[in-house]
Amino acid sequence: MFLFLLIAMVVVVAAVTLAVIGGGEHAVLPEAAPERLVDPLPVTRPVGRADVEALRLPLGLRGYRMADVDDVLGRLGAELAERDARIAELEAALAGAQATAVSSPDLFKKPGEDSGR
């Protein structure tokens, strides 16, 4: 009985191996192209929230592909730095305009009006 089970097991393993490897030239598993990042981040306009939510990074052997993740994070970091600089510029301009408005109370008077009345 033991010999029969051993032979049956060898036959099953051989059949599975032949099915996976294949017996002829057409039976070999085709090479799969590596998954690549299809960059949905727009080039012609700033990245928006919907663009980031739609982003799907390709998987590699041990997680996400590091080069693609680095590219996306670099792009997002550059855009955030650009937006931060623009916000700081606008805040400085607003602070300057508010300081000018506070220092000159006659800002809303028409030219030629007398301030004594």
C-alpha positions as CSV (number, residue, x, y, z in Angstrom):
1,M,0.0,0.0,0.0
2,F,2.8,2.4,0.9
3,L,4.5,1.8,-2.5
4,F,1.3,2.6,-4.3
5,L,0.8,5.9,-2.5
6,L,4.4,6.8,-3.2
7,I,4.1,6.1,-6.9
8,A,0.8,8.0,-7.0
9,M,2.4,11.0,-5.3
10,V,5.3,11.0,-7.7
11,V,2.8,10.9,-10.7
12,V,0.8,13.8,-9.3
13,V,3.9,15.9,-8.7
14,A,5.2,15.2,-12.2
15,A,1.8,16.0,-13.7
16,V,1.6,19.3,-11.9
17,T,5.2,20.2,-12.8
18,L,4.6,19.5,-16.5
19,A,1.4,21.5,-16.4
20,V,3.2,24.5,-14.9
21,I,6.4,24.3,-17.0
22,G,4.8,22.9,-20.1
23,G,5.8,20.2,-22.4
24,G,6.3,22.1,-25.7
25,E,7.4,25.5,-26.9
26,H,3.9,27.0,-26.7
27,A,3.3,25.8,-23.1
28,V,5.9,28.0,-21.5
29,L,4.4,30.8,-19.4
30,P,4.8,34.1,-21.2
31,E,7.0,36.9,-19.7
32,A,4.9,39.4,-17.9
33,A,5.8,43.0,-18.5
34,P,6.5,44.9,-15.3
35,E,3.8,47.1,-14.0
36,R,4.6,50.7,-14.7
37,L,3.1,53.9,-13.3
38,V,0.6,55.5,-15.6
39,D,1.1,59.1,-14.5
40,P,-2.3,60.6,-14.1
41,L,-0.7,63.7,-12.5
42,P,-1.4,66.6,-15.0
43,V,1.6,68.3,-16.6
44,T,-0.1,71.3,-17.8
45,R,-1.8,72.4,-14.6
46,P,-1.3,72.2,-10.8
47,V,-2.1,68.9,-9.1
48,G,-5.5,68.9,-7.4
49,R,-7.0,66.7,-4.7
50,A,-8.9,64.6,-7.2
51,D,-5.6,63.9,-9.1
52,V,-4.0,62.6,-5.9
53,E,-7.0,60.5,-5.0
54,A,-7.0,58.9,-8.5
55,L,-3.3,58.1,-8.3
56,R,-2.6,54.4,-8.1
57,L,1.0,53.3,-7.7
58,P,2.1,50.1,-9.3
59,L,3.2,47.2,-7.0
60,G,6.6,45.7,-7.1
61,L,8.1,42.5,-5.7
62,R,8.2,43.8,-2.1
63,G,5.6,46.5,-2.1
64,Y,5.4,49.6,-4.2
65,R,8.0,50.4,-6.9
66,M,10.4,52.8,-5.1
67,A,11.4,54.8,-8.2
68,D,7.7,55.6,-9.0
69,V,6.9,56.5,-5.4
70,D,10.0,58.8,-5.3
71,D,8.9,60.5,-8.6
72,V,5.4,61.1,-7.3
73,L,6.5,62.3,-3.9
74,G,9.1,64.6,-5.5
75,R,6.4,66.1,-7.8
76,L,4.0,66.6,-5.0
77,G,6.7,68.1,-2.8
78,A,7.7,70.6,-5.4
79,E,4.1,71.7,-6.0
80,L,3.5,72.1,-2.3
81,A,6.6,74.2,-1.9
82,E,5.5,76.4,-4.8
83,R,2.1,76.8,-3.3
84,D,3.6,77.6,0.1
85,A,5.8,80.3,-1.5
86,R,2.8,81.8,-3.3
87,I,0.7,81.8,0.0
88,A,3.5,83.5,1.8
89,E,3.8,86.1,-1.0
90,L,0.0,86.8,-0.9
91,E,0.0,87.0,2.9
92,A,2.9,89.5,2.8
93,A,1.0,91.6,0.2
94,L,-2.2,91.5,2.3
95,A,-0.3,92.5,5.4
96,G,1.3,95.4,3.5
97,A,-2.1,96.5,2.2
98,Q,-3.6,96.3,5.7
99,A,-0.7,98.3,7.2
100,T,-1.2,101.0,4.5
101,A,-5.0,101.1,5.1
102,V,-4.5,101.5,8.9
103,S,-1.8,104.2,8.6
104,S,-3.8,106.4,6.2
105,P,-7.3,106.9,7.6
106,D,-8.2,109.3,4.8
107,L,-8.1,106.4,2.3
108,F,-11.8,106.5,1.5
109,K,-12.2,110.3,1.2
110,K,-12.5,112.0,-2.1
111,P,-9.8,114.3,-3.1
112,G,-10.6,117.9,-2.2
113,E,-12.9,117.2,0.7
114,D,-12.1,119.0,3.9
115,S,-11.5,116.9,7.0
116,G,-12.8,119.5,9.4
117,R,-16.5,119.0,8.8
